[in-house]
Structure formats: C-alpha cells, structure tokens
Amino acid sequence: MNTLIRRHILALMLAAASGVALAQGYPASGKTIRVVVPFAAGSGTDVTTRILMEDFQQSLGVPIIVDNKPGANGSIATEYIKNQAPDGYTLLLGTSSAFSANPWLVKKLSFDPLKDFTPIARTTDFPFLLVVNGASPIKNLDDFVKFVHSSGRVSLGYGNATGQVANAHLMHVAKFDAVSVAYKSTPPALVDLVGGQIDAMFVDIGPSQSLLRDGKVRPIAVMSDRRSVLAPGVPALGEKFPGFDYVAWGGLIGPPGLPADVVNRLNAEMVKTLNKPAIKERFAAAGQAPFPSSAAEFVKFMAEQKAAWGAKIQAAGIQPE
C-alpha cells in the first residue's frame, strides 16, 4: 500500500476513532446539493446519477440538482470539481474515464486523480460487452478469434475511453491487428455496428439493451475476468485471455479538503441507498451493478484501478496525446 493511500485511510480512521459525529448541520435546511455528471444526459453515468439522487435527496432531506458537464472524456467536469469549495454542496459522480484512464491517455492532465479530490463512496460498475452485428456469422469468442486472425481487415469501434483501452488490450493479448475507429459517443458507434460499417465494439450494457433484446447486436464476451450476473450465459474475456482486471466504475467524489464528518454522512446515506432492493432492481434494469463501499475502501480501489488501467494502456502501446 503506497504512502498516499495510507494517508487517505489514516485520516478517515482517525476521524472515526476520535468519535467525530455525523455532521449535525449538514446539509443545512434550505440548501441545495449539486451533483455534476461528466457525460451528457442519457449516458450510462447520467442514468446512474439520476436513479441514485432521486432516493439520496430524500435521505438527506434537501433538493439535489444533477448538472451535466460533458467533454474531454470526463475531464472538464472533474477539473471543475477540483476548484469548488469543500463544503459538500457541489459533488461529482466521477468515473474511471477521468480517474483511471485519462492519467495515462492525456499528456498534460490538469489534475491528479489521487491527490486533488476527496473520495466519498464507490457507487457502481458499468459492465462492458464485446458485441458484433446480430447478423454476423460470429457466434462466440472462438469464432471472433478465428475471424480476426483470418480476415484481411478488421475494424473495432469505440465511443469512450473504456472502449479505446479494451480494443487495444484485446488486440495485444489476442495478437491481432485492427483499425480502431473513434466515435464521439457510443450511440453513433452502435449505429455503424448495426449498419455493418464496423465489425465489433465494446459497449456498456445500458445503451445497448434494446439492440441486444431485438437481436440487432450479439454479445460474445464480458470485458472482465469474471462473468456478470447482468449478462447470464455470456463468457468473460478473462476465461480465454486472463488480465481483464480493470473496471468501468462510478463513484461519488468531492473537492479536496472535504471535512471528514461530511464524508461520513454522505457515505453512510449512499451505502443505505445502494443497498435498497428497489435501487438494485433499477440498476439491473439499466445494465449496472451497485457497489457500496466505505470511503477508505474507495480510496484503495481508485488507486488500484489507476494502476490496473495504466498497466493495460502501456502494454497495449497507447501513447498519451
């Protein structure tokens, strides 16, 4: 465990050990909490946030506004949160894009993902699937591997950092070359997959659910070392190519210096929300999995994921831009 993680966790433990009570005055009556989402309305992260905040605001007893600030693969919203007052009234639903991937994809990142923020609570995982056109002769992962090794030209689309890294990592471990086609977001990439302009892509379950249900796209593997309960019957890529240990995740994050009592209050209420059966059902319907955690566990997880993403990005030869 490195020094930074120890320092984060020690601060949280000292606050708890000293008997610091939950913030009695937070949130203050009449105040509004703003939760910034780093992607556009309708994105998987946006859906997650709105599901959570609908319940969360009832627990906290104050209104919560969801504020979408998309751009730069999540970095615009993340930079914005870094510069907010540490009072608990402006928070971020952060994701692996900005905190795990961008440190390795961007040459001059304007923030340090592990030093410039206050982790509050991990909230969710966004399981990703490797999918092909529903009319494709590729029926499973073995078919896919045969296809990419025998075809003269293979094209893999992506609409986010997770797809970009997963494409490069898969090409590296499965030892094949492909044209990696960048899109501004997932929906247009899915349109081209259905239209036959690209051969395959990685996509989070939520945006692809209707196409999966209608058979227009076919899932052949989960981007993980383990299978997902949200994609029953679909094998994990790690079963054939171990090492898919990086996760597309989301979590509640505050500006630097957020007081421990505010962190404790927010974490306790978020854990309650994530453990509610109704929230679990809504998450499953949206193709997401809740992951309640303590703040200390989230600190450790963020550091582990930054390292895991970096290892895959560097091994795949992706150069920062």
C-alpha positions as CSV (number, residue, x, y, z in Angstrom):
1,M,0.0,0.0,0.0
2,N,1.6,3.3,-1.0
3,T,2.0,6.4,1.1
4,L,-0.8,8.3,-0.5
5,I,-3.4,5.5,0.2
6,R,-2.1,5.2,3.8
7,R,-2.5,8.9,4.3
8,H,-6.1,8.9,3.0
9,I,-7.1,5.9,5.0
10,L,-5.4,7.1,8.2
11,A,-7.3,10.4,8.1
12,L,-10.6,8.6,7.8
13,M,-9.7,6.2,10.6
14,L,-8.6,9.0,12.9
15,A,-11.9,10.8,12.3
16,A,-13.8,7.7,13.2
17,A,-11.6,6.8,16.2
18,S,-11.9,10.2,17.7
19,G,-15.7,9.9,17.8
20,V,-16.5,12.6,15.3
21,A,-20.2,12.6,15.0
22,L,-22.0,12.8,11.7
23,A,-22.3,16.4,10.6
24,Q,-25.3,17.8,12.6
25,G,-25.6,20.9,10.4
26,Y,-25.0,19.2,7.1
27,P,-26.8,19.5,4.8
28,A,-28.4,22.7,6.0
29,S,-32.1,23.2,5.6
30,G,-32.9,25.3,2.6
31,K,-29.6,24.4,0.8
32,T,-29.3,22.5,-2.5
33,I,-26.7,20.0,-3.4
34,R,-25.4,19.9,-6.9
35,V,-24.1,16.7,-8.4
36,V,-22.1,17.1,-11.5
37,V,-22.2,14.4,-14.2
38,P,-19.2,14.3,-16.6
39,F,-21.2,13.0,-19.5
40,A,-24.3,14.0,-21.5
41,A,-27.9,13.5,-20.5
42,G,-29.0,9.9,-21.3
43,S,-25.5,8.4,-20.8
44,G,-25.0,5.5,-18.5
45,T,-23.4,7.7,-15.9
46,D,-26.3,10.2,-16.2
47,V,-28.9,7.4,-15.7
48,T,-26.9,6.1,-12.7
49,T,-26.8,9.5,-11.1
50,R,-30.5,10.3,-11.5
51,I,-31.5,6.9,-10.1
52,L,-29.3,7.4,-7.1
53,M,-30.1,11.1,-6.4
54,E,-33.9,10.5,-6.6
55,D,-33.5,8.4,-3.4
56,F,-30.5,10.2,-2.0
57,Q,-32.2,13.6,-1.7
58,Q,-35.0,12.0,0.4
59,S,-32.4,10.6,2.8
60,L,-30.5,13.9,3.1
61,G,-33.7,16.0,3.3
62,V,-32.6,18.6,0.7
63,P,-33.0,19.0,-3.0
64,I,-30.3,17.6,-5.3
65,I,-29.8,19.0,-8.8
66,V,-28.0,16.9,-11.5
67,D,-25.7,19.1,-13.6
68,N,-24.3,17.6,-16.8
69,K,-20.9,19.0,-17.8
70,P,-19.7,16.7,-20.7
71,G,-16.5,16.9,-22.6
72,A,-12.8,15.7,-22.7
73,N,-13.8,12.2,-21.6
74,G,-14.9,13.5,-18.2
75,S,-12.0,15.8,-17.5
76,I,-14.0,19.1,-17.9
77,A,-16.4,18.2,-15.0
78,T,-13.5,16.7,-13.0
79,E,-11.4,19.8,-13.3
80,Y,-14.5,21.9,-12.3
81,I,-15.0,19.9,-9.1
82,K,-11.3,20.3,-8.1
83,N,-11.8,24.0,-7.9
84,Q,-15.1,24.0,-5.8
85,A,-15.4,24.9,-2.2
86,P,-15.1,21.9,0.1
87,D,-18.5,22.4,1.8
88,G,-20.4,19.3,0.5
89,Y,-22.8,21.2,-1.7
90,T,-21.0,20.6,-5.1
91,L,-20.1,16.9,-5.8
92,L,-19.1,14.8,-8.7
93,L,-20.3,11.4,-9.9
94,G,-16.8,10.5,-11.1
95,T,-15.9,7.6,-13.3
96,S,-13.0,5.5,-14.4
97,S,-12.7,7.6,-17.6
98,A,-11.2,10.6,-15.9
99,F,-9.7,9.0,-12.8
100,S,-8.3,5.7,-14.1
101,A,-7.8,6.1,-17.9
102,N,-7.1,9.8,-18.6
103,P,-4.0,9.9,-16.4
104,W,-2.4,7.6,-19.0
105,L,-4.2,8.9,-22.1
106,V,-3.6,12.6,-21.7
107,K,-0.1,14.2,-21.7
108,K,-0.9,17.2,-19.6
109,L,-3.8,16.4,-17.3
110,S,-4.9,19.4,-15.2
111,F,-5.4,17.4,-12.0
112,D,-4.0,14.5,-10.0
113,P,-6.8,11.9,-9.7
114,L,-5.5,10.6,-6.3
115,K,-4.4,13.8,-4.7
116,D,-6.8,16.6,-5.8
117,F,-10.1,15.1,-4.6
118,T,-12.0,13.6,-1.7
119,P,-13.3,10.1,-2.5
120,I,-16.7,9.6,-0.7
121,A,-18.3,6.3,-1.9
122,R,-18.0,3.9,-4.8
123,T,-21.4,3.6,-6.4
124,T,-21.5,1.3,-9.4
125,D,-19.8,-0.8,-12.1
126,F,-20.7,-0.4,-15.7
127,P,-20.2,-3.9,-17.2
128,F,-19.0,-3.8,-20.8
129,L,-19.7,-6.3,-23.5
130,L,-17.8,-7.2,-26.7
131,V,-20.6,-7.2,-29.3
132,V,-20.9,-7.9,-33.0
133,N,-23.7,-7.3,-35.6
134,G,-26.6,-9.6,-34.9
135,A,-26.4,-10.9,-38.5
136,S,-22.7,-11.7,-38.2
137,P,-21.5,-15.3,-38.6
138,I,-19.5,-14.7,-35.4
139,K,-21.5,-16.6,-32.7
140,N,-19.0,-16.7,-29.9
141,L,-15.5,-15.7,-28.7
142,D,-13.8,-18.6,-30.5
143,D,-15.4,-17.5,-33.8
144,F,-14.3,-13.9,-33.1
145,V,-10.7,-15.0,-32.6
146,K,-10.7,-17.1,-35.8
147,F,-12.2,-14.1,-37.7
148,V,-9.7,-11.5,-36.6
149,H,-6.8,-13.8,-37.4
150,S,-8.1,-14.8,-40.9
151,S,-9.7,-11.5,-42.1
152,G,-7.6,-9.1,-44.1
153,R,-9.2,-6.1,-42.5
154,V,-10.9,-5.8,-39.0
155,S,-12.5,-2.7,-37.6
156,L,-13.3,-2.1,-33.9
157,G,-15.3,0.9,-32.9
158,Y,-15.3,2.8,-29.6
159,G,-17.2,5.8,-28.2
160,N,-15.3,6.3,-24.9
161,A,-12.0,5.6,-23.1
162,T,-13.1,2.2,-21.9
163,G,-13.7,1.0,-25.4
164,Q,-10.5,2.5,-26.6
165,V,-8.4,0.8,-24.0
166,A,-10.3,-2.5,-24.3
167,N,-9.8,-2.6,-28.0
168,A,-6.1,-2.1,-27.7
169,H,-5.8,-4.5,-24.8
170,L,-7.7,-7.2,-26.7
171,M,-5.6,-6.8,-29.8
172,H,-2.5,-7.1,-27.6
173,V,-3.4,-10.2,-25.8
174,A,-5.2,-12.0,-28.7
175,K,-2.3,-11.0,-31.1
176,F,-4.2,-9.4,-34.0
177,D,-4.3,-6.1,-35.8
178,A,-7.4,-4.0,-36.4
179,V,-8.4,-0.5,-37.3
180,S,-9.7,1.2,-34.2
181,V,-12.5,3.7,-35.2
182,A,-13.1,6.5,-32.8
183,Y,-16.7,8.0,-32.3
184,K,-17.8,10.9,-30.2
185,S,-20.0,8.7,-28.2
186,T,-21.5,5.2,-28.0
187,P,-24.8,5.6,-29.9
188,P,-23.3,6.5,-33.3
189,A,-20.8,3.6,-33.0
190,L,-23.7,1.3,-32.4
191,V,-25.5,2.7,-35.4
192,D,-22.4,1.8,-37.6
193,L,-22.1,-1.6,-36.0
194,V,-25.7,-2.4,-36.9
195,G,-25.2,-0.9,-40.4
196,G,-22.1,-3.1,-41.0
197,Q,-19.5,-0.3,-41.1
198,I,-17.5,-1.8,-38.2
199,D,-17.0,-5.4,-37.2
200,A,-17.2,-5.2,-33.4
201,M,-17.1,-2.9,-30.4
202,F,-17.1,-2.8,-26.6
203,V,-20.3,-1.2,-25.1
204,D,-21.7,-0.9,-21.7
205,I,-24.9,-2.9,-21.3
206,G,-27.3,0.1,-20.6
207,P,-27.1,1.9,-24.0
208,S,-27.2,-1.4,-26.0
209,Q,-30.1,-3.1,-24.2
210,S,-32.8,-2.5,-26.8
211,L,-30.4,-3.7,-29.6
212,L,-29.5,-6.8,-27.6
213,R,-33.1,-7.6,-27.0
214,D,-34.0,-7.2,-30.6
215,G,-31.1,-9.3,-31.8
216,K,-29.5,-6.4,-33.8
217,V,-26.3,-6.9,-31.9
218,R,-24.9,-10.1,-30.3
219,P,-22.8,-10.2,-27.1
220,I,-19.9,-12.6,-27.3
221,A,-17.9,-11.8,-24.1
222,V,-17.9,-9.6,-21.0
223,M,-15.0,-7.3,-20.5
224,S,-13.9,-8.9,-17.3
225,D,-12.0,-11.8,-15.7
226,R,-15.4,-13.0,-14.3
227,R,-18.9,-13.4,-15.7
228,S,-21.6,-10.9,-14.9
229,V,-25.0,-11.6,-13.4
230,L,-26.3,-8.9,-15.8
231,A,-25.3,-10.9,-18.8
232,P,-26.2,-14.5,-18.0
233,G,-24.6,-17.1,-20.3
234,V,-22.1,-14.6,-21.8
235,P,-18.5,-15.8,-21.1
236,A,-15.8,-13.5,-19.6
237,L,-12.9,-12.5,-21.8
238,G,-10.6,-13.4,-19.0
239,E,-11.6,-17.0,-19.3
240,K,-9.6,-17.1,-22.6
241,F,-7.3,-14.1,-22.1
242,P,-6.7,-13.5,-18.3
243,G,-5.9,-10.0,-17.3
244,F,-9.2,-8.1,-17.8
245,D,-9.0,-6.8,-14.2
246,Y,-9.7,-3.1,-14.9
247,V,-13.2,-1.9,-14.3
248,A,-15.5,0.8,-15.7
249,W,-16.7,2.3,-12.4
250,G,-18.5,5.2,-10.9
251,G,-18.3,6.9,-7.5
252,L,-19.3,10.0,-5.5
253,I,-16.3,12.3,-5.2
254,G,-15.9,15.8,-3.6
255,P,-13.4,18.6,-3.9
256,P,-10.1,18.4,-2.0
257,G,-10.4,19.0,1.7
258,L,-13.9,17.9,2.2
259,P,-14.4,17.5,6.0
260,A,-14.4,14.0,7.4
261,D,-17.8,14.5,9.1
262,V,-19.4,15.5,5.7
263,V,-17.7,12.5,4.0
264,N,-19.0,10.2,6.8
265,R,-22.6,11.5,6.4
266,L,-22.6,11.2,2.6
267,N,-21.0,7.8,2.7
268,A,-23.5,6.4,5.2
269,E,-26.5,7.6,3.3
270,M,-25.1,6.4,-0.1
271,V,-24.5,2.9,1.3
272,K,-28.1,2.9,2.5
273,T,-29.4,3.9,-0.9
274,L,-27.3,1.4,-2.8
275,N,-28.4,-1.5,-0.5
276,K,-32.1,-0.8,-1.1
277,P,-33.8,-3.6,-3.2
278,A,-35.6,-1.0,-5.3
279,I,-32.4,0.7,-6.3
280,K,-30.8,-2.7,-7.1
281,E,-33.7,-3.5,-9.3
282,R,-33.5,-0.2,-11.2
283,F,-29.7,-0.6,-11.6
284,A,-30.1,-4.1,-13.0
285,A,-32.8,-2.8,-15.5
286,A,-30.3,-0.1,-16.6
287,G,-27.5,-2.7,-17.0
288,Q,-25.5,-1.6,-14.0
289,A,-24.3,-3.2,-10.7
290,P,-24.3,-1.3,-7.3
291,F,-21.1,-1.4,-5.3
292,P,-21.5,0.2,-1.9
293,S,-18.2,0.8,-0.1
294,S,-16.6,2.7,2.8
295,A,-14.7,5.8,1.9
296,A,-11.4,4.1,2.8
297,E,-12.3,1.1,0.5
298,F,-13.0,3.6,-2.3
299,V,-9.6,5.3,-1.8
300,K,-7.8,2.0,-2.1
301,F,-9.9,0.9,-5.1
302,M,-9.3,4.1,-7.0
303,A,-5.5,3.7,-6.6
304,E,-5.7,0.0,-7.6
305,Q,-7.7,0.9,-10.7
306,K,-5.4,3.7,-11.8
307,A,-2.5,1.2,-11.7
308,A,-4.5,-1.5,-13.5
309,W,-5.6,0.8,-16.3
310,G,-2.1,2.1,-16.7
311,A,-0.6,-1.3,-17.0
312,K,-3.0,-2.3,-19.8
313,I,-2.7,1.0,-21.6
314,Q,1.1,0.9,-21.6
315,A,1.3,-2.8,-22.5
316,A,-1.0,-2.1,-25.5
317,G,1.2,0.7,-26.6
318,I,-1.3,3.5,-26.5
319,Q,0.5,6.8,-26.4
320,P,-0.8,9.8,-24.5
321,E,-2.0,12.7,-26.5
